[in-house]
Amino acid sequence: MHAIVNELGNPISFLLSGGQIHDSKIALSLLETIDIHGSRIMADKAYGCEEIREYIMATYVIPPKRNTKKPWFMDWYLYKQ
């Protein structure tokens, strides 16, 4: 199960998939189920690909992978909270 949760951890949208499906493969399908305009998106490194970040086009808090050639700004304080 892949889910989007609110700031309290309550699920607001989810999709079921096979266990072999990587999270980033269905992330856009899941994000399309809700209105993210004006939201702050927090996610794990697995969601840091350019395609997902471009779709979000909002404030996102996704750490770049260690081997990223063009790392983006990351608010580590907010991410750790």
C-alpha positions in Angstrom: 0.0 0.0 0.0 1.2 3.5 -0.9 -0.3 6.4 1.0 -0.3 10.2 1.3 -0.8 11.3 4.9 -1.5 14.7 6.4 0.7 16.5 9.0 -0.7 14.3 11.8 0.0 11.0 9.9 -3.6 10.4 9.0 -4.1 8.9 5.5 -5.8 11.1 3.0 -5.2 9.0 -0.2 -3.8 5.6 -0.9 -3.2 3.1 -3.8 -2.7 -0.6 -3.6 0.0 -2.2 -5.7 2.1 -5.3 -5.9 5.0 -5.6 -3.4 7.5 -5.6 -6.2 6.4 -2.1 -7.4 8.8 0.7 -6.3 7.2 3.6 -4.5 8.4 6.2 -7.0 6.8 4.3 -9.9 3.3 5.1 -8.8 4.0 8.4 -6.9 2.6 10.6 -9.7 -0.6 8.5 -9.9 -1.1 8.9 -6.2 -0.3 12.6 -6.2 -2.9 13.2 -8.9 -5.6 11.9 -6.6 -5.4 15.0 -4.3 -5.0 18.8 -4.7 -1.5 19.6 -3.7 -1.7 23.3 -4.6 -0.2 25.3 -1.7 0.9 22.2 0.1 4.3 21.4 1.5 5.3 17.9 0.3 7.7 15.8 2.5 9.0 12.6 1.2 11.9 10.2 1.3 14.9 10.2 -1.1 13.1 7.6 -3.3 10.8 10.4 -4.5 13.6 12.8 -5.3 13.6 12.2 -9.1 13.3 15.3 -11.3 9.9 14.1 -12.8 8.3 14.0 -9.4 9.8 17.3 -8.2 8.7 19.1 -11.4 5.1 17.7 -10.9 4.9 19.0 -7.4 5.9 22.5 -8.3 5.4 23.6 -4.7 7.5 23.6 -1.6 8.9 20.1 -1.2 11.2 18.7 1.4 12.9 15.7 -0.2 16.5 15.1 0.5 18.7 14.5 -2.5 20.5 11.2 -2.9 24.2 11.2 -2.1 25.1 10.6 -5.7 22.9 13.4 -7.2 24.8 15.5 -9.7 22.7 18.7 -9.1 21.5 18.6 -5.5 18.7 21.0 -4.6 18.1 23.1 -1.5 17.0 21.0 1.4 15.4 22.3 4.7 17.0 19.7 7.0 15.5 21.2 10.1 12.0 20.8 8.8 12.7 17.3 7.5 14.0 16.2 10.9 10.9 17.5 12.6 
